[in-house]
Amino acid sequence: MSNPVIQTVELLRRPMICEVEVNELMHQYGTPLRRTFTIQADEYIRSYRWRTDIDRRAEVVFAIQDRTGKIWLHAKPHYPDHIARLPSGGVDWDESIQHALFREVEEETGMCVEIKRFMGLIEYHFQHNGTTVKFASYIFHLFCGSAMPAIPPCGEISAFRAVLPSQLSQITVDMRNVMGDRRGWGQWRALAHDLVYDVLMK
C-alpha cells in the first residue's frame, strides 16, 4: 500500500521548467531570451549539483536597477576579493518562480521592487563521468527607486556595490578569470551576466 504522505510530497514537486508557468510569466513580463549550455562539471560543481538531497528545482537571478541606472551586485565572504555578482536564490520544489523571486529579493536585500522584465531563462546541462544533471536560471530585471540593499544579518552576504550596465561585461571577464577550485563556478556564473548585459545593452 502506498504512503499517502509520500504521494502528497511528490505531487507538490514542480518541474524545473514548466512551460505553462513560463508562458504566464511571458504574458505579464515579456518574452525572455532562452539559452541552453552544456557544461563539463568540475569537482566543485559536481559536489553540490549531484547531491541527492538538492532542495531546489531552479533559481532566480535578479538585476535590480536603481533610479541612477546602476545595477546592484553582491559579494560573499568566501568569494575572491574582487568578485561580485548578480544576486540569486533557489526556487523551492513546491514554489512558483514569482513567489521565489520576491522572497529571495526580500531575504537578500530587504528591498521592495517591481518587475520590469522577464529577461531570460537559461537551462544548463552539467556533465560529469557520463552523467548529466540539469538546472535552470530564471533571470529578471527589477527596479527599486528609493532604497539601497541592506546586508542580511545571517552573514551570507558581505557587501553590495552598484555598477553601470556597461560594466557587466567586465564582471563576466572577472568571473571567467577566477582561478583555483572555483574556476568552473566562475565560468558558469558568468553566463547569466552575459545574458543581462546583452538585454540591457542592445
C-alpha positions in Angstrom: 0.0 0.0 0.0 1.4 3.4 -1.0 2.2 6.0 1.6 -0.2 9.0 1.1 2.3 11.4 2.7 4.9 10.5 0.1 2.4 10.8 -2.7 1.4 14.3 -1.5 5.1 15.4 -1.4 5.6 14.1 -4.9 2.6 15.9 -6.2 4.0 19.2 -4.9 7.3 18.9 -6.8 7.1 21.2 -9.7 9.3 20.6 -12.8 12.5 22.6 -13.3 10.8 24.3 -16.3 7.1 24.3 -16.5 6.1 25.8 -19.9 2.6 26.8 -18.6 4.3 28.9 -15.9 6.9 30.3 -18.3 4.0 31.4 -20.6 2.3 33.1 -17.7 5.4 35.0 -16.9 5.9 35.9 -20.5 2.3 37.3 -20.7 3.0 39.5 -17.7 6.6 40.5 -18.1 7.7 39.9 -21.7 9.4 37.2 -23.7 12.8 36.1 -22.3 15.9 35.2 -24.1 16.2 31.4 -23.8 19.7 29.8 -23.9 20.9 26.3 -23.2 24.5 25.4 -22.3 26.3 22.1 -21.9 28.9 22.4 -19.2 31.6 20.0 -18.1 31.3 20.0 -14.4 34.4 20.2 -12.3 34.7 18.7 -8.8 33.3 21.8 -7.1 30.2 21.9 -9.3 29.8 18.1 -9.0 29.9 18.3 -5.2 26.6 20.1 -5.0 24.8 19.6 -8.3 24.9 15.8 -8.0 23.5 15.8 -4.4 20.5 13.5 -3.9 19.0 15.9 -1.3 19.1 19.0 -3.5 16.5 21.4 -2.2 15.6 23.5 -5.2 14.2 23.0 -8.7 15.8 26.1 -10.2 17.0 29.5 -9.2 16.0 33.1 -9.8 18.7 35.7 -10.7 17.8 39.3 -10.3 19.3 42.5 -11.8 18.0 45.3 -9.5 18.3 48.7 -11.1 18.2 51.9 -9.1 17.0 55.3 -10.2 20.5 56.3 -11.3 20.5 53.4 -13.8 23.0 51.2 -11.9 22.7 47.5 -11.2 23.2 46.1 -7.7 25.8 43.3 -7.2 26.6 41.4 -4.1 29.7 39.7 -2.7 30.0 36.9 -0.2 32.7 36.2 2.4 34.0 33.2 0.6 34.3 34.9 -2.8 37.7 36.1 -4.1 38.1 39.8 -3.0 37.5 41.3 -6.4 34.4 39.2 -7.3 30.8 40.5 -7.0 27.8 39.2 -9.0 24.1 39.5 -9.5 22.1 38.1 -6.5 20.4 34.8 -6.9 18.4 32.4 -4.9 16.8 29.0 -5.0 13.3 28.1 -6.1 11.8 25.5 -3.7 10.2 22.4 -5.3 6.7 23.5 -4.4 7.2 27.2 -5.0 6.3 29.4 -8.0 9.0 31.3 -9.8 7.4 34.7 -9.0 7.0 33.9 -5.3 10.6 32.7 -5.1 11.8 35.9 -6.8 10.1 38.3 -4.3 11.1 36.1 -1.3 14.7 35.9 -2.3 14.9 39.7 -3.0 13.5 40.4 0.5 15.8 37.9 2.1 19.0 39.0 0.3 18.4 42.8 0.0 15.4 43.9 2.1 14.3 45.9 -0.9 10.8 46.5 -2.3 11.0 46.0 -6.0 8.8 45.9 -9.1 9.4 43.5 -12.0 10.3 45.4 -15.2 11.1 42.4 -17.4 11.4 38.6 -17.6 14.9 38.8 -19.2 16.0 35.3 -19.7 15.7 31.6 -19.0 18.9 29.6 -19.1 19.0 25.8 -19.0 22.3 24.1 -18.0 23.2 20.6 -18.8 26.1 19.7 -16.4 28.0 16.6 -17.4 30.4 14.5 -15.4 31.6 11.0 -16.0 28.9 10.2 -18.4 26.0 11.5 -16.3 24.0 14.7 -16.8 22.3 16.9 -14.3 20.1 19.8 -15.4 19.5 23.2 -13.7 17.9 26.5 -14.8 18.2 30.2 -14.1 15.1 32.5 -14.4 16.5 36.0 -14.8 14.6 39.2 -14.1 15.1 42.9 -14.5 13.8 44.7 -11.4 13.5 48.3 -10.3 13.8 49.9 -6.9 13.9 53.7 -7.0 14.3 54.7 -3.3 16.2 52.2 -1.3 19.6 50.6 -1.0 20.1 47.0 -0.3 20.8 46.0 3.4 23.2 43.3 4.3 21.2 40.5 5.9 22.1 39.5 9.5 22.8 35.9 8.6 26.3 36.9 7.3 26.0 35.2 4.0 26.4 38.4 2.1 29.4 40.7 2.9 28.9 43.7 0.7 26.9 45.3 -2.1 28.1 47.5 -4.9 26.4 49.2 -7.9 27.7 49.2 -11.4 26.5 50.6 -14.7 25.0 48.1 -17.1 28.0 48.6 -19.5 30.3 47.4 -16.6 28.7 44.0 -16.6 31.0 42.9 -19.4 34.0 43.4 -17.1 32.2 41.4 -14.4 31.9 38.5 -16.7 35.6 38.8 -17.5 36.5 38.8 -13.8 34.3 35.7 -13.2 35.8 33.8 -16.1 39.3 34.5 -14.7 38.6 33.1 -11.3 41.3 30.5 -10.6 41.5 27.6 -8.2 38.7 25.3 -7.2 36.0 27.9 -8.1 37.2 28.3 -11.7 34.3 26.2 -13.1 31.8 28.1 -10.8 33.1 31.4 -12.3 32.7 30.1 -15.9 29.1 29.0 -15.1 28.1 32.1 -13.2 29.3 34.4 -16.0 26.6 33.1 -18.4 23.7 34.8 -16.6 25.6 38.0 -16.6 26.3 37.7 -20.3 22.5 37.5 -20.9 21.7 40.5 -18.7 24.4 42.5 -20.4 23.1 41.5 -23.9 19.5 42.5 -23.0 20.3 45.8 -21.3 22.9 47.0 -23.8 21.2 46.1 -27.1 
